Amino acid sequence: MRFLIACEISLSNLIYKNKLFNFATSKEILSYIRKNNSVEWFLLIMWLSIINGGLGGQYILNWMANQPKYTGGDKVDISAGVMTWWREISKLAWAVVAVIVELIRGKEAKYLWPGWISLITIIICAFTGVIENIGFFYLPKNYSPHLYAPYVNVYLAFLPFFGKFLFNAPIRKEHWIGITLVIVGLAMPHLPTLLGFASENHNVLDLNAIIWILIINGCLLSQQVLNNKTVQTALTGVGPNALVLWREIWKMIFISSAIFIIPIIGNIMNANMPDRVSSTKFETRILSKVDESQKSYLLNFYGKSNDDYVLKSDVPENEEVKIKEIIKSTEYHQFFSLFDGSIIPDNWLPILFVIAAGLTGYIYSFGFFKLSKFSAHFWVPYTNLWLALLPFVMLLFGKNVTVYQIIGAVVVTAGLMVGVMDHRKNKVEEIERKK
């Protein structure tokens, strides 16, 4: 509330000093602003701009962290789970700093506790947030962000319906127009192949990428809905920094547990030393990814039997360790490989990009909680305006971006923007806060 009043006063002073309105007193200006809902729109646009910068920057930084070109030239051997750990500890550090500043400035410590109901929604969001972030570090290892970024935002089409069900927020005709444009925009890059104009599709995603896109959509959708519930059920006086702090604490609990426990389970299950593997899988996912000496070493212990490669019996224990290390380096087991590796890497350059991504992540998380007092489908679609600029940014990085991809990104962005066209008839209204 103090922040809102301060913004109202600052905006009214600015308007008065520049004589944009001919009012006798600032009190009349404030009255005009409140009457026309101008401050709410001013804050909405300001925070949407900040969130767009944070989100767009994070996609680029996540991608750069996985590219040898920007990390010293060697293969990036840091797993998605370890990158997620560093990202979350970076966000946690920024959140701690922000909360300490609030306490120094006089905020009472009791306002750091959101209440049990709000905390439950935070814990759920933290769990899905960790899953989502692992996906966001897996995808840029194999794809440029301009290829997959539009698809991880398909969940936005469902937000109006969840907003209607949970918060009784109205579904407007602009939402239907926007959804149509988003679908058209997503299909646009594939048109040349579908219509036979191009022999090669530059937008093909493999099965793992599609699975991760579906998982990320589900995680993001649940978080946007629960963000509203977090703010709605939080105790009076609890601000965005406290909510971000609690979420990051629980994220660190989840990701730290995962990178400690899951590799132990994988080792017990011999995930990186299978007894029997199909020949196609063994040759494409293991042998093709190792050098000749490692290939010869593995074939000393794996013999081909019909359509499979079978591990020989009585392999010495010291040889088992080496076999596991070689196969682990190929990321053969696609689940357990997400959590492999030490949190202290040999190459720190990728981690620097991840830490920077943590800063942008803190900024947009704060912004999300700041705006979550409004029903999500009123504002969340417009946090993705950076999508229209992403293909142009990737052109600067030397990526092969087609005209159809650029058109598709612009059409998707237009679909996400169209909902604000009748803002004069539909005020931005806060959702009802639980007492």
C-alpha positions as CSV (number, residue, x, y, z in Angstrom):
1,M,0.0,0.0,0.0
2,R,2.8,2.4,0.8
3,F,4.4,1.6,-2.5
4,L,1.1,2.3,-4.3
5,I,0.6,5.6,-2.6
6,A,4.2,6.6,-3.3
7,C,3.7,5.8,-6.9
8,E,0.5,7.8,-7.0
9,I,2.2,10.8,-5.4
10,S,5.2,10.6,-7.7
11,L,3.1,10.3,-10.8
12,S,0.8,13.1,-9.8
13,N,3.8,15.4,-9.1
14,L,5.3,14.5,-12.5
15,I,2.1,15.3,-14.2
16,Y,1.6,18.5,-12.2
17,K,5.2,19.8,-12.8
18,N,5.0,19.2,-16.5
19,K,1.5,20.8,-16.7
20,L,0.0,17.9,-18.6
21,F,-3.3,18.6,-16.8
22,N,-4.5,22.0,-15.7
23,F,-5.6,21.1,-12.1
24,A,-5.3,23.6,-9.2
25,T,-4.0,21.1,-6.7
26,S,-2.2,17.7,-6.6
27,K,-5.2,16.5,-4.6
28,E,-7.4,16.9,-7.6
29,I,-4.8,15.1,-9.7
30,L,-4.8,12.2,-7.3
31,S,-8.5,12.1,-7.5
32,Y,-8.4,12.0,-11.2
33,I,-5.8,9.2,-11.2
34,R,-7.8,7.1,-8.8
35,K,-11.0,7.7,-10.7
36,N,-9.5,6.6,-14.0
37,N,-7.4,3.7,-12.6
38,S,-4.3,5.3,-14.1
39,V,-1.9,4.2,-11.4
40,E,-2.9,0.6,-11.6
41,W,-2.2,0.7,-15.4
42,F,1.1,2.6,-14.8
43,L,2.3,-0.1,-12.3
44,L,1.1,-2.9,-14.5
45,I,3.0,-1.6,-17.5
46,M,6.1,-0.8,-15.5
47,W,6.3,-4.3,-13.9
48,L,5.4,-6.0,-17.2
49,S,8.4,-4.3,-18.8
50,I,10.7,-5.4,-16.0
51,I,9.4,-9.0,-16.2
52,N,9.8,-9.1,-20.0
53,G,13.5,-8.1,-19.6
54,G,14.1,-10.6,-16.9
55,L,12.4,-13.5,-18.7
56,G,14.0,-12.8,-22.1
57,G,17.4,-12.3,-20.5
58,Q,17.1,-15.6,-18.7
59,Y,16.4,-17.6,-21.9
60,I,19.5,-16.1,-23.5
61,L,21.7,-16.7,-20.4
62,N,20.5,-20.3,-20.0
63,W,21.4,-21.0,-23.7
64,M,24.8,-19.3,-23.4
65,A,25.6,-21.4,-20.3
66,N,25.2,-24.5,-22.5
67,Q,27.2,-23.4,-25.5
68,P,31.0,-24.2,-25.6
69,K,31.5,-21.1,-27.8
70,Y,30.9,-18.9,-24.8
71,T,32.3,-21.1,-22.0
72,G,35.9,-21.7,-23.1
73,G,35.5,-24.1,-26.0
74,D,35.3,-27.4,-24.1
75,K,32.1,-29.5,-23.9
76,V,29.8,-28.3,-21.1
77,D,29.7,-31.3,-18.7
78,I,27.5,-29.6,-16.1
79,S,24.1,-31.4,-15.7
80,A,20.8,-29.5,-15.8
81,G,20.3,-30.4,-12.1
82,V,23.6,-28.8,-11.0
83,M,22.8,-25.7,-13.1
84,T,19.4,-25.5,-11.5
85,W,21.1,-25.7,-8.0
86,W,23.4,-22.8,-8.8
87,R,20.5,-20.8,-10.3
88,E,18.3,-21.3,-7.2
89,I,21.1,-20.5,-4.8
90,S,21.7,-17.3,-6.7
91,K,18.0,-16.4,-6.5
92,L,18.0,-17.2,-2.8
93,A,21.0,-15.0,-2.2
94,W,19.3,-12.0,-3.9
95,A,16.1,-12.7,-2.0
96,V,18.0,-12.8,1.3
97,V,19.7,-9.4,0.5
98,A,16.3,-7.9,-0.4
99,V,14.7,-9.1,2.9
100,I,17.6,-7.9,5.0
101,V,17.3,-4.4,3.4
102,E,13.6,-4.4,4.2
103,L,14.4,-5.3,7.9
104,I,17.0,-2.6,8.1
105,R,14.5,-0.1,6.8
106,G,12.2,-0.9,9.6
107,K,9.9,-3.7,8.4
108,E,8.9,-6.0,11.3
109,A,10.1,-9.6,11.1
110,K,6.6,-10.9,11.7
111,Y,5.7,-9.8,8.1
112,L,8.1,-12.4,6.8
113,W,5.7,-15.3,7.7
114,P,3.0,-15.8,5.0
115,G,0.9,-18.2,7.0
116,W,0.4,-21.9,6.6
117,I,-2.1,-21.9,3.7
118,S,0.0,-19.5,1.7
119,L,3.1,-21.5,2.5
120,I,1.5,-24.7,1.2
121,T,0.9,-23.1,-2.2
122,I,4.5,-21.8,-2.1
123,I,5.9,-25.3,-1.5
124,I,3.8,-26.7,-4.4
125,C,5.1,-23.9,-6.7
126,A,8.7,-24.6,-5.5
127,F,8.4,-28.2,-6.4
128,T,7.0,-27.6,-9.9
129,G,9.5,-24.7,-10.3
130,V,12.5,-27.0,-9.8
131,I,11.1,-29.4,-12.4
132,E,10.5,-26.6,-14.9
133,N,14.0,-25.1,-14.4
134,I,15.6,-28.5,-15.1
135,G,13.7,-28.5,-18.4
136,F,14.8,-25.0,-19.1
137,F,18.5,-26.1,-18.8
138,Y,17.9,-29.3,-20.7
139,L,16.4,-27.7,-23.8
140,P,19.1,-25.1,-24.6
141,K,21.7,-27.9,-24.8
142,N,20.2,-29.0,-28.0
143,Y,18.1,-26.1,-29.3
144,S,18.2,-22.4,-29.8
145,P,15.7,-20.7,-27.6
146,H,13.8,-19.2,-30.5
147,L,12.7,-22.7,-31.5
148,Y,11.2,-23.9,-28.3
149,A,10.3,-20.7,-26.3
150,P,6.9,-20.1,-28.0
151,Y,5.8,-23.7,-27.3
152,V,6.5,-23.5,-23.6
153,N,3.9,-20.7,-23.4
154,V,1.0,-22.6,-24.9
155,Y,-0.4,-22.9,-21.3
156,L,-1.5,-19.2,-21.6
157,A,-4.4,-20.3,-23.7
158,F,-5.9,-22.0,-20.7
159,L,-5.4,-19.1,-18.2
160,P,-8.8,-17.4,-18.9
161,F,-10.6,-20.6,-18.0
162,F,-8.7,-21.1,-14.8
163,G,-9.2,-17.4,-13.9
164,K,-12.9,-17.8,-14.5
165,F,-13.1,-21.0,-12.4
166,L,-10.9,-19.9,-9.5
167,F,-11.5,-16.1,-9.3
168,N,-14.7,-15.5,-11.3
169,A,-12.6,-13.3,-13.6
170,P,-14.5,-12.6,-16.8
171,I,-13.5,-14.2,-20.1
172,R,-13.6,-11.6,-22.8
173,K,-13.9,-11.9,-26.6
174,E,-10.4,-10.5,-26.9
175,H,-9.1,-13.6,-25.2
176,W,-10.6,-15.8,-27.9
177,I,-9.0,-13.6,-30.6
178,G,-5.7,-13.8,-28.8
179,I,-5.8,-17.5,-28.5
180,T,-6.5,-17.9,-32.2
181,L,-3.5,-15.7,-33.1
182,V,-1.3,-17.6,-30.8
183,I,-2.2,-20.9,-32.4
184,V,-1.7,-19.4,-35.9
185,G,1.7,-18.0,-34.8
186,L,2.9,-21.4,-33.4
187,A,1.9,-23.1,-36.7
188,M,3.5,-20.5,-38.9
189,P,7.2,-21.8,-38.8
190,H,5.9,-25.2,-39.9
191,L,3.9,-24.0,-43.0
192,P,6.7,-24.3,-45.6
193,T,7.2,-28.0,-44.8
194,L,3.4,-28.7,-44.4
195,L,2.7,-27.0,-47.8
196,G,5.7,-28.6,-49.5
197,F,7.6,-25.4,-50.0
198,A,10.7,-26.7,-48.0
199,S,12.2,-30.2,-48.0
200,E,13.7,-29.7,-44.5
201,N,11.9,-28.6,-41.4
202,H,14.1,-26.3,-39.2
203,N,11.7,-26.5,-36.3
204,V,11.7,-30.2,-35.6
205,L,11.9,-31.1,-31.9
206,D,12.7,-34.6,-30.7
207,L,10.5,-36.6,-28.4
208,N,12.4,-35.6,-25.3
209,A,12.1,-32.0,-26.1
210,I,8.3,-32.4,-26.7
211,I,7.9,-34.2,-23.4
212,W,9.8,-31.4,-21.6
213,I,7.7,-28.8,-23.3
214,L,4.5,-30.5,-22.1
215,I,6.0,-30.8,-18.5
216,I,7.0,-27.1,-18.5
217,N,3.6,-26.0,-19.7
218,G,2.0,-27.9,-16.9
219,C,4.4,-26.5,-14.3
220,L,4.0,-22.9,-15.5
221,L,0.2,-23.2,-15.6
222,S,0.0,-24.5,-12.0
223,Q,2.4,-21.8,-10.8
224,Q,0.5,-18.9,-12.4
225,V,-2.8,-20.2,-10.8
226,L,-1.1,-20.8,-7.5
227,N,0.7,-17.5,-7.5
228,N,-2.7,-15.9,-7.2
229,K,-3.6,-18.2,-4.3
230,T,-0.3,-17.5,-2.6
231,V,-0.9,-13.7,-2.6
232,Q,-4.6,-14.1,-1.9
233,T,-4.0,-16.2,1.2
234,A,-0.9,-14.5,2.5
235,L,-1.2,-12.8,5.9
236,T,-1.6,-9.0,5.8
237,G,1.6,-7.1,5.5
238,V,3.6,-9.9,3.8
239,G,5.3,-8.5,0.7
240,P,6.7,-10.1,-2.5
241,N,10.3,-10.4,-1.2
242,A,9.2,-12.6,1.7
243,L,7.2,-14.8,-0.7
244,V,10.2,-15.1,-3.1
245,L,12.4,-15.9,-0.1
246,W,10.2,-18.8,1.1
247,R,9.9,-20.2,-2.4
248,E,13.6,-20.2,-2.9
249,I,14.2,-21.9,0.4
250,W,11.9,-24.7,-0.6
251,K,13.4,-24.8,-4.1
252,M,16.9,-25.3,-2.6
253,I,15.5,-28.1,-0.3
254,F,14.0,-29.9,-3.3
255,I,16.9,-29.5,-5.8
256,S,19.6,-30.3,-3.1
257,S,17.7,-33.5,-2.1
258,A,17.4,-34.5,-5.8
259,I,21.1,-34.0,-6.7
260,F,22.1,-36.0,-3.6
261,I,19.6,-38.8,-3.6
262,I,18.9,-39.5,-7.3
263,P,22.5,-40.3,-8.2
264,I,22.7,-42.8,-5.3
265,I,19.5,-44.5,-6.6
266,G,21.0,-44.5,-10.1
267,N,24.2,-46.2,-8.8
268,I,22.2,-48.8,-6.9
269,M,20.2,-49.5,-10.1
270,N,23.4,-49.6,-12.2
271,A,21.8,-47.1,-14.5
272,N,25.1,-46.4,-16.2
273,M,26.1,-50.0,-16.6
274,P,23.1,-51.9,-18.0
275,D,23.2,-55.7,-18.3
276,R,21.6,-55.7,-21.7
277,V,21.0,-52.9,-24.3
278,S,19.5,-53.0,-27.8
279,S,22.2,-52.7,-30.4
280,T,20.6,-49.6,-31.9
281,K,20.5,-47.8,-28.6
282,F,24.0,-48.9,-27.6
283,E,25.6,-47.8,-30.9
284,T,23.7,-44.4,-31.2
285,R,23.6,-43.3,-27.6
286,I,26.9,-44.7,-26.3
287,L,29.4,-45.8,-28.9
288,S,28.8,-42.8,-31.2
289,K,29.6,-40.4,-28.3
290,V,32.9,-41.8,-27.2
291,D,36.4,-41.8,-28.7
292,E,38.0,-44.9,-30.3
293,S,39.9,-45.9,-27.1
294,Q,36.8,-45.7,-25.0
295,K,34.8,-47.6,-27.6
296,S,37.4,-50.4,-27.7
297,Y,37.4,-50.5,-23.9
298,L,33.6,-50.9,-23.7
299,L,33.5,-53.6,-26.4
300,N,35.9,-55.6,-24.2
301,F,33.0,-56.0,-21.7
302,Y,29.9,-55.8,-23.9
303,G,29.4,-58.5,-26.5
304,K,26.8,-58.5,-29.3
305,S,24.2,-61.2,-29.0
306,N,21.5,-61.1,-31.7
307,D,20.1,-57.6,-31.6
308,D,21.5,-56.7,-28.2
309,Y,24.8,-55.9,-26.5
310,V,25.2,-57.9,-23.3
311,L,27.5,-57.2,-20.4
312,K,29.9,-60.0,-19.6
313,S,29.7,-61.7,-16.2
314,D,32.3,-61.3,-13.5
315,V,33.4,-57.8,-14.4
316,P,36.1,-56.7,-11.9
317,E,35.0,-53.9,-9.5
318,N,37.6,-51.4,-10.6
319,E,36.5,-51.9,-14.2
320,E,32.9,-51.4,-13.3
321,V,33.8,-47.9,-12.0
322,K,35.4,-47.0,-15.3
323,I,32.6,-48.4,-17.4
324,K,30.1,-46.4,-15.4
325,E,32.1,-43.2,-15.9
326,I,32.4,-43.7,-19.6
327,I,28.7,-44.4,-20.1
328,K,27.7,-41.6,-17.7
329,S,29.7,-39.1,-19.9
330,T,27.4,-40.0,-22.8
331,E,24.2,-39.1,-20.9
332,Y,22.9,-42.6,-21.8
333,H,20.3,-42.7,-19.0
334,Q,18.4,-39.5,-19.8
335,F,16.8,-39.2,-16.4
336,F,19.7,-39.9,-14.1
337,S,22.0,-37.8,-16.3
338,L,20.0,-34.7,-15.3
339,F,21.3,-34.9,-11.8
340,D,24.9,-36.2,-12.3
341,G,28.0,-34.3,-11.4
342,S,29.5,-32.3,-8.6
343,I,28.2,-28.9,-7.6
344,I,31.8,-27.7,-7.8
345,P,32.5,-27.8,-11.6
346,D,35.8,-27.9,-13.4
347,N,34.7,-25.0,-15.6
348,W,33.1,-22.1,-13.8
349,L,32.2,-20.0,-16.9
350,P,28.8,-21.7,-17.4
351,I,28.0,-21.2,-13.7
352,L,28.6,-17.4,-14.1
353,F,25.9,-17.3,-16.8
354,V,23.6,-19.4,-14.5
355,I,24.2,-17.0,-11.6
356,A,23.4,-14.0,-13.8
357,A,20.2,-15.9,-14.8
358,G,19.4,-16.3,-11.1
359,L,19.5,-12.5,-10.8
360,T,17.0,-12.0,-13.7
361,G,15.0,-14.9,-12.2
362,Y,14.7,-13.0,-8.8
363,I,13.7,-9.8,-10.6
364,Y,10.8,-11.4,-12.5
365,S,9.7,-13.6,-9.6
366,F,9.4,-10.4,-7.5
367,G,7.4,-8.9,-10.3
368,F,5.1,-11.9,-10.6
369,F,4.2,-11.7,-7.0
370,K,3.8,-8.0,-7.3
371,L,1.2,-8.5,-10.0
372,S,-0.4,-11.6,-8.7
373,K,-2.9,-9.6,-6.7
374,F,-4.6,-9.4,-10.1
375,S,-6.2,-12.4,-11.8
376,A,-3.5,-14.1,-13.9
377,H,-5.1,-14.0,-17.3
378,F,-5.3,-10.2,-17.1
379,W,-1.6,-9.8,-17.1
380,V,0.5,-13.0,-17.5
381,P,0.1,-13.2,-21.4
382,Y,1.8,-9.8,-21.7
383,T,4.9,-11.0,-19.8
384,N,6.0,-12.7,-23.0
385,L,6.3,-9.8,-25.4
386,W,10.0,-10.6,-25.6
387,L,9.1,-13.5,-27.8
388,A,8.7,-11.1,-30.8
389,L,12.3,-9.9,-30.3
390,L,13.9,-13.3,-29.6
391,P,14.4,-14.4,-33.3
392,F,16.2,-11.1,-34.0
393,V,18.4,-11.5,-30.9
394,M,19.3,-15.0,-32.0
395,L,20.2,-13.6,-35.5
396,L,22.8,-11.5,-33.7
397,F,24.2,-14.7,-32.2
398,G,24.6,-16.2,-35.7
399,K,21.7,-18.6,-35.5
400,N,19.8,-19.7,-38.6
401,V,16.4,-17.9,-38.2
402,T,13.8,-18.2,-41.0
403,V,11.4,-15.5,-42.1
404,Y,8.5,-17.8,-41.1
405,Q,9.9,-18.1,-37.5
406,I,10.1,-14.3,-37.3
407,I,6.5,-14.0,-38.6
408,G,5.3,-16.7,-36.2
409,A,6.9,-14.9,-33.2
410,V,5.3,-11.6,-34.1
411,V,1.9,-13.2,-34.6
412,V,2.2,-15.0,-31.2
413,T,3.1,-11.8,-29.6
414,A,0.2,-10.0,-31.2
415,G,-2.1,-12.7,-29.8
416,L,-0.7,-12.2,-26.3
417,M,-1.2,-8.4,-26.6
418,V,-4.7,-8.2,-28.1
419,G,-6.4,-8.7,-24.8
420,V,-5.6,-5.1,-23.7
421,M,-7.3,-3.5,-26.6
422,D,-10.5,-2.8,-24.7
423,H,-8.9,-1.8,-21.4
424,R,-11.1,1.4,-21.3
425,K,-14.2,-0.9,-20.8
426,N,-12.5,-3.4,-18.5
427,K,-10.7,-2.0,-15.5
428,V,-7.8,-4.0,-14.0
429,E,-9.3,-5.2,-10.7
430,E,-7.7,-6.9,-7.8
431,I,-8.9,-10.4,-6.9
432,E,-10.7,-10.7,-3.6
433,R,-8.2,-11.3,-0.8
434,K,-9.1,-13.9,1.8
435,K,-9.6,-12.6,5.3
